[in-house]
Amino acid sequence: FNAYILSAPAIIQALNLTLFILVTFLFAISQYWKISGHMMATATMATVVFFLQGFVTFIFIPILVFIGWHRYYLRHHTANQILVGAALGALVTFFVFKLYGF
């Protein structure tokens, strides 16, 4: 299994590592604080698009705002939980993709 994963294209390896780290963070943090997984996933997707397509990422800004507002409006999260979820998703993705040379 490891040989199969390590022989995958770099983009797949980077995505696998990113998702592994984010799910680990999400599980660990959610034991004590309800971080927004929706925002984490959307920010991750926006960051991946940034690395692959450049500034087309601006398409995701209204989506991020809408999802964040929706989570806040429905009182599923506080503003801090939404912001931390988005920041963690974007930062982890950014650093992993930089590590892989994107």
Secondary structure, 3 states (H helix, E strand, C coil): CHHHHHCCCHHHHHHHHHHHHHHHHHHHHHCCCCCCHHHHHHHHHHHHHHHHHCHHHHHHHHHHHHHHHHHHHCCCCCHHHHHHHHHHHHHHHHHHHHHCCC
